[in-house]
Structure formats: structure tokens, C-alpha cells
Amino acid sequence: MKKITTFALLLLTTFTFAQTITDFDYDGMDDDWEEDNGLNTSTRTDAWLDADEDGILNLFEFQLGSDPQDPLSPSIIELASSDDLDQLINQAAVDITVIRIPEGDYDVNIDKNVNTNLKLMLQGGWNSDFTDYNPDFYKTTLNGKKLSEVLQFEVKNNKVNYSIILDGLYVVNGGGEGNLIVSDTKGNYCYLSIYNCKFYGSSKVGVGVVQSSTDSWPLTFVIKSIFANNTKEGLAYKTLDNTRSRLRVYNSIFTQNETYGISLEMLDAESKLFSEITNSVVYHNTNTGFYLKGDVTFDILYSNYDKIENIEGEADVTENASNIIEFGPSFVSASNLDFRLKPNSPCIDGGTFIGFGFVGTRPDIGVYEFDPNIGINDLDSKFEFATFPNPIAMNEPLNVYLNGIPNSKNLTLQLFDLNGKNILSKKIINSNDLNNSFTLEGINSQGVYFLKLKEGEKILKSNKILIY
């Protein structure tokens, strides 16, 4: 049984946002709003809880302006197979719009001009009947196919307030400027929150934010999210003519990006950015972990990243770095996008409490808490994975034999062609079942294919299949 430990916050500071919001416990929620809605103004923990059990965290209920004690608030659109996701996103306007998206692959290229106040939440990671939420198990992928940005929001014509929340999504293969782009020249009170998301394989940045509205009060959260294998930065944040931008990054990972993990760039002498990066990994990016330019307040706490002298840029940096680990994070298999921690990782118990439950003496650094009783870190040497018949005719049932595999909720069999295209997928509901079979439907040509057994994104075994 997994033991979850929580502690009350011992040191509290008063934080005033937008001159009208007081946040004593620094959890991102207004104190008056917390008191009015039965929450606690003296602990950060309740930001990450779901008081009404409607699947939306209290922090996001605050950003949306909904009632955290009412499971019917906000109303939720559960995406059906007949729905057009692009159309639903483009139609979102003044009213709160929460779109719940079940597991599956979706071709998405959104360029939304935000002309009116907007409160929009896109939430993936649900099973097909919306009874269970687990983004690592029920993979909801928004795929740009390198055609253009997957999601782009432009605030440029009217003075508006907006809240944009992404939760439980894989956002991949963005073209144009990247996977998610938010460009704001007219915003007023502005929230962007990213939670439990993965940003992989963009043609430029994983996430790009440009704040150039002189009067706006923008606050961006990045929480438990992964930015990897992007052609440029994992996260690029630029500010022009704004002195109030704030960025908070908690328990996230930036790795294997082809320039920097994070770039923070002020585009003029007057702009300022207040950034806090806590319990996060910024490591093994091609250039360095960070590029900083301009007036940046840069707090990096209890994190794992390349040495401080490797920070590049022309920055007037106010730096506060403490409890930094400069050794590699020791992921299970970064090449297979498995960013769980190995038992010898220096990130285990290396973090600090910011409100999440944790295993061990202290929170871990990174997205996933290490627990030796959960997951498959080292497969038994007797593990067997066999397929028959092989070679096999098209549309003939393929039998798969498994033996010696530990129990896991997150196993899938996936068939790929030589170009890496996923042709078929099947979940392994019970890993104690030795025999599994599925029909090779949708195969249009003979040739060599690869059947892969995966736990999450980690490839456990791969067999070559000849189909004739």
C-alpha cells in the first residue's frame, strides 16, 4: 500500500497579485475566494485537491470562476465521437467552457483569436466512458502532424480577461512556432495553467508564451508536466512592455530539447519577469538548461539542473538558487520517454513541500514520485514475450504469450510499421493472463512490422512480425 505523507506549511508569506488579490499561503487562489468557498487560506495543499470531486482541482475552479463545492459547477462537455473538437474550442467564448476528452489520438490545429473574455479548460486522460482519470494510462494525444501549431491563442484586438487550462494531455508534433503558443498583446487578468501534460516533438518550442500587454497581470503555472524532444526550447517565455509577468514551475521536467530547457527573455529594458522553478529537472538539453535575457528574477529551488555557470544569455538576473542537485536525474529510460526515477536517482527525497502528497521523507524532484512497490523498473530475467504464428497472414489472429511479468495497470501491445506509425493498440487488462490475441485489422500491405509491449511510454519488449 502506498503511504501518502502531507505536512502543513510552516513558513507563510503574503503575496499580492494584481493589487486586488491577496494570497497569504501562496497557492494561487485569492484569500477572500478561499474563505467564501470553505477552503483554507493557510495551506497550499487545498489548491491541488478537488473539494466537490468533479475532476477539477480547486486552483482551476478559482481560475475558471466556478464553485469548488458544487460538482455541477462548472458544466462539462464530454467529447463524443460525433463532436468536432476544433469547432468546440473555436466556439469557446465568454461562458466557462470545460471540454473533457477521452483517450485517443486527435488531429488538432487551432489558431484561436481571443476577442472576448475566455475561460477554457481542455482536460484529457479519461477512459472512454469518463469514469476514470489517469493521463499516463488513458493517453489523450493532440497531434499537429507538423502542419501548424497544435494550439495557438492570440489576444490582440480587445482588452480581455482569460483563463486557459490544459490538463492531462499529450500535445505533440506541432508545426509553425510549436505545440502550444499563447501570444498576448491585449490581456488584462491572464491565467495560463498547464498540469499533467506532455509536450513532445515540436518543430520549434514545446510551449511558447509572449506577454506584451502593458497593463496585464499574467500568471503562468506549469505543474507536473514534461517537455522533451522539441527542436528548440522546451518552454520559451518572452515579455515586452510588461513588468508584472509571473511564472511558476513545479515538479516538471525539461530534457532532450535541442536548444534550451527553458528560455526567459525580456525584449526591452523596461520588462520584468518573476520566475520560480521548484522540484523540477532541467537537464540534458543540447545547449544548456537555461537562456536568460533582461530583468529576470530567477528563483530555482530544490531542483536538478546543469551547473549554474552554464546559464547563458545577457541577463540582469536576480538569482536565488538553493538545494540544487547537479548530477544526472537517472531516469528509467529517457530515450523511451520513461521519466520515472531509478532507485539510485539523486532526485528521490530531494524536493520540498509545495502541497502535493509524497512518498518518503521529502517530496521527489520531477513529475513522478518514486515508489519501489509501483511500476516496472527492473524486469525479471525470466520474463517471456512470444508471438505466434510468425510469419502471419493479414487478418489472421495473432497470439501473444506473456510470462513472468509483474502486475501493472499500464500495459499495452502496440503494432508499428517500419516508418514508426502505430497501426494497432490493445490494453493488457490483466497481466496474469498468459495468452492475449488480437486480429491484425487495418493492415494494407505485406511486410515487416514490430509488436511492442509497453508500460506507459516505456518499451519493455519488441518482436519483429512478418505479415504476408
C-alpha positions in Angstrom: 0.0 0.0 0.0 1.3 3.4 -0.9 1.8 5.7 2.0 1.0 9.4 1.4 2.5 12.0 3.7 1.4 15.6 4.0 2.6 18.4 6.2 1.2 21.8 7.0 3.2 24.7 5.5 5.4 26.1 8.2 6.6 29.3 6.7 4.0 31.5 5.1 4.4 34.7 3.1 1.8 37.2 1.9 1.6 37.5 -1.9 -0.4 40.2 -3.5 -1.4 39.7 -7.2 -2.9 42.3 -9.4 -3.2 44.6 -6.4 -6.7 43.2 -5.8 -5.8 39.6 -4.9 -4.2 38.6 -1.6 -2.7 35.1 -1.4 -1.3 34.5 2.1 -0.4 30.8 1.5 0.9 31.4 -2.0 -1.3 28.7 -3.6 -2.5 30.8 -6.5 -6.0 31.4 -5.0 -7.4 34.6 -3.6 -7.8 34.5 0.2 -11.3 36.0 0.1 -12.4 33.5 -2.5 -11.0 30.6 -0.4 -12.8 31.8 2.7 -16.1 32.3 0.7 -15.8 28.7 -0.6 -14.8 26.9 2.5 -11.1 26.5 1.7 -8.0 27.1 3.9 -6.0 30.3 3.5 -3.1 28.9 5.5 -2.1 25.9 3.4 -1.1 25.3 -0.2 -2.4 21.7 -0.1 -6.0 22.6 -1.0 -5.0 24.1 -4.3 -4.3 20.5 -5.5 -7.4 19.0 -4.0 -10.8 18.6 -5.6 -13.4 19.6 -2.9 -16.5 18.6 -4.9 -14.9 15.6 -6.6 -15.9 16.8 -10.1 -12.4 16.1 -11.5 -11.3 19.7 -11.5 -8.7 20.9 -8.9 -9.6 23.8 -6.6 -7.0 26.0 -8.2 -8.6 25.6 -11.6 -12.1 26.2 -10.2 -10.7 29.6 -8.9 -9.3 30.4 -12.3 -12.5 29.5 -14.1 -14.7 31.3 -11.6 -16.7 28.2 -10.8 -17.9 26.8 -7.4 -15.4 24.3 -5.9 -18.1 22.9 -3.6 -20.6 22.2 -6.4 -20.0 19.1 -8.6 -22.3 20.6 -11.2 -20.1 23.7 -11.5 -18.7 24.2 -14.0 -20.7 22.3 -16.6 -18.6 19.9 -18.5 -18.7 18.9 -22.2 -17.8 15.2 -22.5 -16.5 14.9 -26.1 -18.4 12.3 -28.1 -17.1 10.6 -31.3 -19.5 12.7 -33.3 -18.2 16.0 -31.9 -15.7 18.3 -33.7 -13.1 19.2 -31.1 -11.6 22.0 -33.2 -15.1 23.5 -33.5 -15.8 23.3 -29.8 -12.5 25.0 -29.0 -13.1 27.8 -31.5 -16.6 28.4 -30.3 -15.5 28.8 -26.7 -16.2 32.4 -25.6 -17.4 34.3 -22.5 -19.0 31.4 -20.7 -16.9 28.8 -18.9 -16.1 26.0 -21.3 -14.6 22.7 -20.0 -14.1 20.1 -22.6 -13.3 16.6 -21.3 -11.5 14.5 -23.9 -11.3 10.7 -23.7 -8.2 8.6 -24.6 -7.3 8.6 -28.3 -5.4 10.4 -31.0 -6.8 13.7 -32.3 -5.6 15.7 -35.3 -5.7 19.3 -34.0 -4.5 22.6 -35.4 -6.2 25.5 -33.6 -5.5 29.2 -34.2 -8.0 31.0 -31.9 -8.2 34.8 -31.8 -9.4 35.7 -28.3 -11.7 38.7 -28.8 -13.8 38.3 -25.7 -13.3 37.1 -22.1 -12.4 33.5 -22.2 -12.5 30.7 -19.6 -11.4 27.5 -21.3 -10.2 24.1 -19.9 -9.2 21.2 -22.0 -8.9 18.0 -20.0 -7.7 14.7 -21.3 -6.6 11.5 -19.6 -10.1 9.9 -19.3 -11.3 6.5 -20.3 -14.0 6.1 -22.9 -16.9 6.4 -20.5 -15.4 9.1 -18.4 -15.4 7.1 -15.2 -11.6 7.1 -14.6 -8.9 9.7 -15.0 -5.3 8.6 -15.4 -3.4 10.6 -18.1 -0.5 8.1 -18.2 -2.8 5.2 -18.7 -5.6 6.8 -20.8 -3.4 8.7 -23.3 -5.2 11.7 -24.9 -3.0 13.0 -27.8 -3.5 16.2 -29.7 -1.3 15.8 -32.8 -0.4 18.7 -35.0 1.3 16.5 -37.6 3.8 19.3 -38.2 1.2 21.2 -40.2 0.9 24.2 -37.9 0.7 24.8 -34.2 -1.4 22.3 -32.3 -2.9 25.1 -30.1 -2.4 28.8 -30.7 -4.3 31.5 -28.8 -3.8 35.1 -29.8 -5.1 38.0 -27.7 -4.6 41.1 -29.9 -7.8 43.0 -30.6 -9.6 43.7 -27.4 -8.8 44.2 -23.7 -9.9 40.8 -22.3 -9.5 38.6 -19.2 -8.7 34.9 -19.9 -8.0 31.6 -18.2 -6.6 28.8 -20.4 -6.1 25.5 -18.6 -4.6 22.3 -20.1 -4.8 19.1 -18.0 -3.9 15.5 -18.8 -2.9 16.0 -22.5 -0.1 14.8 -24.8 0.5 17.7 -27.2 2.8 16.6 -29.9 4.3 17.3 -33.4 3.4 21.0 -33.6 4.4 22.8 -36.7 4.8 26.6 -37.1 6.1 28.0 -33.8 5.5 24.9 -31.7 3.0 22.8 -29.8 1.2 25.5 -27.7 1.6 29.2 -28.4 -0.1 32.0 -26.3 0.5 35.5 -27.7 -0.9 38.3 -25.6 -0.9 41.9 -26.6 -4.2 43.0 -25.1 -4.8 40.8 -22.0 -5.8 42.1 -18.6 -6.1 39.5 -15.9 -4.5 36.4 -17.5 -4.1 32.8 -16.3 -2.3 30.1 -18.2 -2.1 26.7 -16.4 -0.5 23.5 -17.6 -1.0 20.4 -15.5 -0.1 16.7 -16.1 0.8 17.4 -19.7 3.5 16.2 -22.1 4.9 18.4 -24.9 6.9 16.4 -27.4 8.4 16.6 -30.9 7.5 20.2 -31.9 9.2 21.9 -34.9 10.2 24.7 -32.6 9.2 25.1 -28.9 7.1 22.9 -26.7 5.3 25.9 -25.2 5.8 29.5 -26.2 4.3 32.4 -24.3 4.7 36.1 -25.4 3.4 38.7 -23.0 3.4 42.2 -24.5 0.3 43.8 -22.9 1.4 46.8 -21.0 -1.4 46.7 -18.4 -1.8 43.0 -18.0 -1.3 40.9 -14.9 -0.2 37.5 -16.3 0.4 34.4 -14.1 1.5 31.1 -15.7 1.6 27.8 -13.9 3.5 24.7 -15.2 2.8 21.7 -12.9 3.8 18.1 -13.2 4.5 18.4 -16.9 7.2 17.1 -19.3 8.9 19.0 -22.2 11.1 16.8 -24.3 12.5 16.3 -27.8 11.5 19.7 -29.1 13.5 21.2 -31.9 14.1 24.4 -29.9 13.2 25.2 -26.3 11.0 23.2 -24.0 9.5 26.4 -22.7 10.1 29.8 -24.1 8.7 32.8 -22.2 9.1 36.3 -23.7 7.9 39.7 -22.3 7.7 43.1 -23.9 6.3 46.2 -22.2 5.2 44.3 -19.2 6.6 44.5 -15.6 4.2 42.1 -13.9 4.7 38.7 -15.5 5.0 35.8 -13.2 5.9 32.2 -13.9 5.7 29.2 -11.5 7.1 25.8 -12.5 6.5 22.9 -10.1 7.6 19.3 -10.3 8.2 19.4 -14.1 10.9 18.0 -16.5 12.7 19.7 -19.3 15.1 17.4 -21.2 16.4 16.4 -24.6 15.3 19.7 -26.2 17.6 20.8 -29.0 18.5 24.3 -27.6 17.5 25.1 -24.0 15.2 23.5 -21.5 13.8 27.0 -20.6 14.4 30.4 -22.0 13.2 33.6 -20.3 13.7 36.6 -22.5 12.8 40.3 -21.8 12.5 42.0 -25.2 13.0 45.6 -23.9 14.7 47.3 -21.0 11.5 48.0 -19.0 10.1 44.5 -18.9 10.4 42.2 -15.9 9.7 38.6 -15.1 9.4 37.0 -11.7 10.0 33.3 -12.1 10.1 30.4 -9.6 11.2 26.9 -10.5 10.8 24.3 -7.8 11.2 20.5 -7.6 12.0 20.4 -11.3 14.5 18.8 -13.6 16.2 20.9 -16.3 18.9 18.6 -17.6 20.4 17.1 -20.8 19.3 19.7 -23.2 21.6 20.3 -26.2 22.8 23.8 -25.3 22.2 24.3 -21.6 19.3 24.3 -19.2 18.5 28.0 -19.3 18.7 31.0 -21.5 18.0 34.3 -19.6 17.9 37.8 -21.1 16.9 41.0 -19.4 15.4 41.8 -16.0 14.6 38.4 -14.6 14.1 37.4 -11.0 15.1 33.8 -11.1 14.3 31.6 -8.1 15.3 28.0 -8.6 14.8 25.8 -5.6 15.2 22.1 -4.8 15.8 21.3 -8.4 18.1 19.2 -10.7 19.8 21.1 -13.5 23.1 21.6 -15.2 25.7 23.7 -13.3 24.8 27.3 -12.6 27.7 28.6 -14.7 26.1 27.0 -17.8 23.2 29.5 -17.8 23.5 31.6 -21.0 22.2 35.0 -22.0 22.6 38.7 -21.4 20.6 39.0 -18.2 20.3 41.3 -15.3 19.4 38.3 -13.1 18.3 38.4 -9.5 19.1 34.8 -8.7 18.1 32.7 -5.7 19.4 29.2 -6.1 19.3 26.7 -3.2 19.3 23.0 -2.7 20.4 22.3 -6.3 21.4 18.8 -7.5 24.0 18.9 -10.3 24.1 15.2 -11.1 22.1 13.4 -13.7 18.5 12.6 -12.7 18.8 8.9 -13.5 15.5 8.3 -15.4 14.4 4.8 -16.1 14.7 5.3 -19.8 14.7 8.8 -21.2 15.2 7.5 -24.7 11.8 5.8 -24.4 10.2 8.8 -22.7 10.1 6.9 -19.4 10.9 9.7 -16.9 10.3 7.8 -13.7 13.2 7.7 -11.3 15.5 4.8 -10.8 16.2 3.6 -7.3 19.6 5.3 -7.3 18.3 8.7 -8.5 19.6 11.7 -6.6 16.2 13.3 -7.1 14.5 10.9 -4.7 13.6 12.8 -1.5 15.4 15.9 -2.9 12.5 18.3 -3.2 10.5 20.5 -0.9 6.8 20.5 0.2 4.6 22.7 -2.0 1.3 21.0 -1.3 1.4 17.6 -3.1 1.3 14.3 -1.3 4.5 12.4 -1.4 6.3 9.1 -0.6 9.4 9.0 1.6 10.9 11.6 3.9 10.5 14.5 1.5 9.0 15.1 -2.0 10.9 13.9 -5.0 12.2 16.2 -7.8 10.4 15.7 -11.1 7.0 14.5 -12.2 6.8 11.1 -10.7 7.2 10.1 -7.1 9.4 7.1 -6.7 7.8 4.1 -5.0 9.5 0.7 -5.1 6.2 -1.0 -4.8 4.7 0.5 -8.0 5.7 0.1 -11.7 8.2 -2.0 -13.5 11.8 -0.7 -13.0 13.7 -3.9 -13.5 12.0 -6.8 -15.3 12.5 -10.3 -14.1 15.2 -12.1 -16.2 12.6 -14.9 -16.8 10.2 -12.6 -18.4 8.9 -14.1 -21.7 7.3 -12.4 -24.6 6.4 -14.5 -27.7 4.2 -14.2 -30.7 2.7 -16.8 -33.0 2.2 -17.6 -35.7 5.1 -15.7 -37.3 5.0 -15.2 -40.2 1.3 -14.5 -40.2 -1.3 -13.8 -42.9 -3.2 -10.5 -42.9 -6.4 -10.5 -40.9 -5.4 -13.6 -39.0 -5.5 -13.6 -35.2 -2.0 -13.0 -33.7 -1.4 -14.7 -30.3 0.9 -13.2 -27.7 2.3 -15.2 -24.9 3.4 -13.4 -21.7 5.0 -15.0 -18.7 6.8 -13.6 -15.6 5.7 -10.0 -16.0 4.8 -8.2 -12.7 1.3 -6.7 -12.3 0.9 -3.3 -13.9 -2.2 -1.3 -14.8 -0.4 0.5 -17.7 0.5 -2.3 -20.2 -0.3 -2.1 -23.9 0.6 -4.1 -27.0 1.2 -1.8 -30.0 1.9 -2.7 -33.6 4.2 -0.3 -35.6 5.2 -0.3 -39.3 8.7 0.4 -40.5 8.0 4.2 -40.5 7.1 4.1 -36.9 3.3 4.5 -37.5 1.2 3.0 -34.8 -1.2 0.6 -36.6 -3.0 -1.2 -33.7 -3.1 -0.9 -29.9 -4.5 -3.2 -27.2 -4.5 -2.7 -23.5 -3.5 -5.7 -21.3 -6.2 -5.6 -18.7 -4.8 -8.4 -16.6 -1.1 -9.1 -16.8 -1.7 -12.5 -15.2 -3.4 -13.7 -18.4 -0.7 -15.6 -20.2 -2.3 -15.5 -23.6 -3.6 -12.5 -25.4 -4.7 -12.3 -29.0 -6.0 -9.7 -31.5 -6.8 -9.7 -35.2 -4.5 -7.8 -37.5 -7.1 -5.4 -38.9 -6.2 -2.3 -40.9 -3.1 -3.8 -42.4 -2.9 -2.7 -46.0 0.4 -4.1 -47.2 2.7 -7.0 -46.6 6.0 -6.6 -44.9 7.9 -6.3 -41.6 6.1 -4.8 -38.6 7.1 -4.5 -34.9 5.0 -5.6 -32.0 5.9 -3.7 -28.8 4.9 -4.3 -25.3 4.9 -1.0 -23.4 4.3 0.2 -19.9 3.2 3.8 -20.4 5.8 5.2 -22.8 8.5 2.7 -21.8 9.2 -0.1 -24.3 9.6 -3.4 -22.4 9.9 -5.8 -25.3 9.8 -5.7 -29.1 9.2 -8.5 -31.5 9.6 -8.4 -35.3 6.5 -9.7 -37.2 6.4 -10.7 -40.9 2.9 -10.2 -42.4 2.1 -11.8 -45.8 
